[in-house]
Amino acid sequence: MKILHTSDWHVGKVLKGQSRTEEQIAVLAEIVDIARAERPDLVIVAGDLFDSAAPTPDATRIVTRALSALRSTGAEVVAIAGNHDNGAALHALRPWAQAAGVTLRGTFGAADDHLITGTTAGGEAWRLVALPFLSQRYAVRAAEMFDLTAAEATQTYADLVARLLARLCADFNADAVNLVTAHLTVVGGRIGGGEREAHTIEAYAVPATVFPPGAHYVALGHLHRRQAVPGPCPVHYSGAPFAVDFGEEQNTPSVNIVEVTAQTPAKVRPVKVRSAVPLRTVRGTLAELSKMDVDEAAWLRVVVREQPRAGLREQVQELLPRALEVHIDPDLLVEQDRPARPRRAGRSPRELFADYLASRGHDDPAVRDLFDRLYEEVIS
């Protein structure tokens, strides 16, 4: 059978105030085109369909249309909730999903609800364990469905996930292609740069040994960098199909195409997503920036190698209209050595502010004048 594995769409993501709706539509349309060309039997979307737990109507429309379009290619489509998604809201969409032929798993329910089975057009049987993202609290609640003792329920997050997966994968055998999809941080995986930090810390990391050796392929979401993680079976992150933030500018947006049978190991082939708008960081003085050959389509983070002054950001954006972030090179902001801390008592706000500016290497009379005007407006 053939599988298309994608994850971390983050539809609705705004970058420094810049809407990326058109880019997200183009990226998802390209994923649909890849599905039409590759003709997979199964499409797995491994979580974080949305960037927010309260997606806008436009974001919901984009995601539901993309899922429907993937289903129209003839593939079975299974999508799970990630840590950015509202699992209960996705669960509420299940009546629509069932009518559209799409399988959604937003929250953890009865164990049988998370084992999805099917048969390809060529007659290959498959089983898929679909585990949506579980917070620490809900991991305990899910485990309680298995009648754990009080001691067992206080085990670590990794222990609880391992117990859940062991129960869910108990029916794996050699007669079918055995698959797992989950939204997890696996030990040994490298973060992409734009993940939510609270859910990638050590307390949420699980070892790859939680996955059964009998799994032919594990389709993960959560880490935005495409990668394989060493484990007892093939464990892969497909990565995000576009760079979510500037920390991910070196990532290669892609989806995974997997070919596997019950008797042969998985062959994994990445397919690059070319509609994603690149993110780039450029550095230099204004004179250097004005001469740079910069990708006109890219969103930019600019590190300026000049002393801070009023209007500098505007000058940068005049040179580079697609600059979304403008920073002063931190090497130019080292606090200057002074013999002693300046006296504050009896000094005016203007004097104190001027002293602060001097300590930051920001010697600009226009900024001091602006401070005076603002200060007068406030006290009057």
C-alpha positions in Angstrom: 0.0 0.0 0.0 1.0 3.6 -0.4 0.6 6.3 2.3 0.9 10.1 2.2 2.0 11.3 5.6 1.7 15.0 6.4 1.3 17.1 9.6 1.5 20.4 11.3 -0.5 22.5 8.8 -1.0 25.3 11.4 -3.8 26.9 9.3 -4.5 30.4 10.6 -0.9 31.1 11.5 -0.1 34.8 11.4 3.6 35.8 11.2 4.4 39.1 13.0 1.0 40.4 12.0 1.2 39.2 8.4 -1.6 36.9 7.3 -0.5 33.8 5.5 -3.9 32.6 4.4 -3.1 32.6 0.7 0.2 30.7 1.3 -1.6 28.1 3.4 -4.3 27.6 0.7 -1.5 27.2 -1.9 0.4 24.7 0.2 -2.6 22.5 0.9 -3.6 22.7 -2.7 -0.2 21.4 -3.6 -0.5 18.6 -1.1 -3.8 17.6 -2.8 -2.0 17.7 -6.2 0.7 15.4 -4.8 -2.0 13.0 -3.6 -3.5 13.0 -7.1 -0.2 12.3 -8.7 1.0 9.7 -6.2 -2.5 8.0 -5.7 -1.9 6.9 -2.1 -4.3 4.4 -0.5 -4.2 6.4 2.8 -3.5 10.0 3.8 -2.5 10.6 7.4 -2.6 14.1 8.9 -0.7 13.8 12.2 -2.1 16.7 14.1 -2.0 20.5 14.4 -4.3 21.1 11.5 -4.9 24.6 13.1 -2.6 27.0 14.7 -5.1 28.0 17.3 -7.6 26.2 19.6 -10.1 28.8 18.5 -9.7 28.9 14.7 -11.5 31.5 12.6 -14.3 30.4 10.2 -11.9 31.0 7.3 -9.3 28.6 8.9 -12.0 26.0 9.5 -13.2 26.3 5.9 -9.7 25.9 4.6 -9.0 22.7 6.6 -12.3 21.0 5.9 -12.0 21.8 2.2 -8.5 20.4 2.1 -9.6 17.2 3.9 -12.5 16.8 1.5 -10.2 17.4 -1.5 -7.8 14.7 -0.2 -10.6 12.3 0.1 -11.8 13.0 -3.4 -8.5 11.6 -4.7 -9.7 8.2 -3.7 -7.5 7.9 -0.6 -8.8 7.1 2.9 -8.1 10.1 5.0 -7.3 10.0 8.8 -6.6 13.2 10.8 -5.8 13.5 14.5 -5.7 16.5 16.8 -2.4 18.1 17.8 -1.5 20.2 20.8 -2.5 23.4 18.9 -5.9 22.0 18.0 -9.1 22.0 20.1 -9.6 18.3 20.3 -13.2 18.6 21.5 -14.0 20.9 18.6 -12.5 18.4 16.1 -14.5 15.7 17.8 -17.6 17.8 17.2 -16.8 17.8 13.4 -17.0 14.0 13.2 -20.6 13.9 11.8 -19.4 16.1 9.0 -16.3 14.0 8.6 -18.2 10.8 8.4 -20.5 12.2 5.7 -17.4 13.3 3.8 -15.7 10.0 4.2 -12.9 11.5 6.5 -11.9 9.9 9.8 -11.2 12.4 12.6 -9.9 11.6 16.1 -9.9 14.7 18.3 -10.1 13.3 21.8 -9.4 10.0 23.5 -12.4 7.8 23.8 -12.9 4.0 24.1 -9.9 2.0 23.0 -11.7 0.5 20.0 -12.4 4.0 18.6 -8.7 4.5 18.0 -8.1 1.3 16.0 -9.0 2.1 12.4 -9.0 -0.7 9.8 -9.3 -0.9 6.0 -8.3 -2.6 2.8 -6.7 -1.1 -0.2 -8.0 -1.4 -3.7 -5.3 -4.0 -4.3 -6.6 -6.1 -1.4 -3.9 -5.2 1.2 -5.4 -5.1 4.8 -4.2 -2.3 7.1 -4.6 -1.3 10.7 -4.0 2.2 12.0 -3.8 3.2 15.7 -4.7 6.9 15.8 -3.7 8.7 19.0 -4.5 12.4 19.2 -2.4 14.7 21.4 -2.8 14.0 25.1 -1.9 16.5 27.8 -0.5 15.2 31.0 -3.9 15.5 32.7 -5.8 13.8 29.9 -3.2 11.0 29.6 -4.1 10.0 33.1 -7.8 10.2 32.3 -7.3 8.1 29.2 -5.3 5.5 31.2 -8.0 5.4 33.8 -10.2 3.8 31.2 -8.0 0.7 31.5 -8.7 0.4 35.2 -5.2 1.3 36.4 -4.3 1.2 40.0 -3.6 4.5 41.9 0.1 3.7 41.7 0.0 3.1 37.9 -2.0 6.3 37.3 0.8 8.3 38.9 3.5 7.1 36.5 5.2 9.5 34.1 3.7 10.7 30.9 5.9 8.4 28.9 4.8 5.4 31.0 1.1 6.3 30.4 1.6 6.8 26.6 3.5 3.5 26.5 0.7 1.7 28.3 -2.0 3.2 26.0 -0.1 2.3 22.8 0.5 -1.3 24.1 -3.2 -1.7 24.6 -4.1 -0.1 21.3 -1.5 -2.1 19.3 -2.3 -5.4 20.9 -4.1 -6.7 17.7 -1.2 -6.0 15.4 -0.2 -9.2 13.5 1.6 -10.2 10.3 -1.5 -10.4 8.2 -1.8 -6.6 7.7 0.2 -3.4 7.4 0.4 -2.1 11.0 0.5 1.6 11.4 0.5 4.2 14.2 -0.1 7.9 14.1 0.4 10.2 17.1 1.2 13.8 18.0 4.2 13.4 20.3 7.8 14.5 21.1 10.0 11.5 20.8 13.4 11.4 22.5 16.1 11.9 19.9 13.9 14.1 17.6 15.2 17.5 16.7 12.8 20.5 17.1 12.0 22.5 14.0 12.2 25.9 15.7 8.5 27.0 15.9 6.9 24.4 18.2 5.1 25.3 21.4 7.8 25.0 24.0 5.6 23.8 26.8 4.7 20.7 24.9 8.3 19.8 23.8 10.0 19.8 27.2 11.3 16.7 28.8 8.1 16.0 30.7 6.4 15.4 27.4 9.1 13.5 25.7 8.6 9.8 25.2 11.2 7.2 24.1 10.8 5.5 20.7 10.4 2.2 22.5 6.8 3.1 23.3 6.1 2.0 19.7 5.7 -1.8 19.0 8.3 -3.6 16.9 5.4 -5.0 14.8 4.5 -1.5 13.4 5.5 -1.1 9.8 5.5 2.7 10.0 4.8 5.4 12.7 3.6 8.7 11.3 4.3 11.4 13.8 3.4 15.1 14.1 4.6 17.9 16.4 8.2 18.4 15.5 8.4 20.6 12.4 11.6 19.2 11.0 11.3 16.2 8.6 13.3 13.3 10.2 13.5 9.7 11.1 14.0 8.8 14.8 15.8 5.6 15.7 13.4 3.1 17.2 12.2 -0.5 17.2 10.3 0.2 14.0 10.3 3.0 11.3 9.4 6.2 13.2 9.1 9.4 11.1 8.1 13.0 11.4 7.0 14.4 8.0 7.7 18.0 9.2 5.6 21.1 8.6 4.7 21.8 4.9 5.7 25.5 5.4 8.0 27.3 7.8 5.9 28.4 10.8 8.4 30.9 12.1 11.9 32.3 11.4 13.4 29.6 13.6 12.4 27.1 10.8 14.0 28.9 7.8 16.5 26.0 7.3 13.8 23.3 7.2 12.7 21.8 3.9 8.9 21.7 3.6 7.7 18.3 2.4 5.4 15.4 2.9 6.4 11.7 3.2 5.3 9.1 0.7 5.5 5.6 2.2 5.3 2.3 0.2 4.9 -0.9 2.3 3.3 -4.3 2.4 2.7 -6.7 5.3 5.8 -8.7 4.3 8.2 -5.9 3.2 9.7 -2.9 5.1 8.5 0.6 4.5 10.2 2.7 1.8 10.0 6.4 2.7 10.4 9.1 0.1 10.1 12.8 0.9 8.3 15.0 -1.7 9.1 18.7 -1.4 6.3 21.3 -1.1 7.3 24.1 -3.4 4.4 26.5 -2.7 5.7 27.4 0.7 7.0 31.0 1.0 10.6 31.0 2.3 11.7 32.8 5.4 15.1 34.3 5.4 17.4 36.2 7.9 19.7 38.9 6.4 22.3 41.0 8.2 24.2 44.1 7.4 24.3 47.9 7.4 21.8 49.9 5.4 24.4 50.3 2.7 25.0 46.5 2.6 21.3 45.7 2.7 20.6 48.0 -0.2 23.0 46.0 -2.4 21.9 42.5 -1.3 20.2 40.2 -3.8 17.3 39.0 -1.7 14.6 36.6 -2.8 11.7 38.8 -3.6 9.1 36.2 -2.5 10.6 35.6 1.0 9.5 37.1 4.3 12.5 38.6 6.0 14.0 39.0 9.4 16.6 41.8 9.2 19.5 42.2 11.7 20.8 45.8 11.2 24.4 46.5 12.0 23.9 50.1 12.9 23.4 52.0 16.1 19.7 52.4 17.0 18.1 55.6 16.1 14.6 57.0 15.3 13.2 55.9 11.9 15.7 53.1 11.4 13.0 50.5 11.1 11.2 52.5 8.5 14.4 53.0 6.5 14.9 49.2 6.5 11.4 48.5 5.4 11.7 51.0 2.6 14.7 49.1 1.3 13.1 45.7 2.0 9.3 45.9 2.0 8.9 42.2 3.0 10.9 42.7 6.3 8.6 41.5 9.1 11.2 41.7 11.8 13.9 44.3 12.3 16.5 44.0 15.0 19.7 45.8 15.9 22.7 43.5 15.9 23.1 42.5 19.6 26.8 42.9 19.3 26.2 46.6 19.0 24.0 46.8 22.1 26.6 45.7 24.7 26.1 48.0 27.7 29.0 50.5 27.9 31.3 50.3 30.9 30.7 53.1 33.4 32.7 53.8 36.5 29.6 53.9 38.8 25.9 53.6 38.7 24.4 57.1 38.0 22.6 58.9 40.8 18.8 59.0 40.3 17.6 61.2 43.1 17.0 64.8 42.0 17.4 64.1 38.3 14.7 64.8 35.7 13.0 62.0 33.7 14.7 63.4 30.6 18.1 63.0 32.2 17.4 59.5 33.3 16.1 58.5 29.9 19.1 60.1 28.2 21.4 58.1 30.5 19.5 54.9 29.6 19.9 55.6 25.9 23.6 56.3 26.3 24.0 53.0 28.1 22.5 51.2 25.1 24.5 53.0 22.5 21.4 54.9 21.3 22.6 58.5 21.0 19.8 60.1 19.0 18.5 63.6 19.8 15.2 62.8 17.9 14.4 60.0 20.3 15.0 62.2 23.3 12.8 64.9 21.8 10.0 62.4 21.2 10.3 61.2 24.9 9.9 64.8 26.0 6.8 65.3 24.0 5.3 62.0 25.3 6.2 62.8 28.8 4.6 66.3 28.6 1.4 64.7 27.2 1.2 62.2 30.0 1.8 64.6 32.9 -0.5 67.3 31.5 
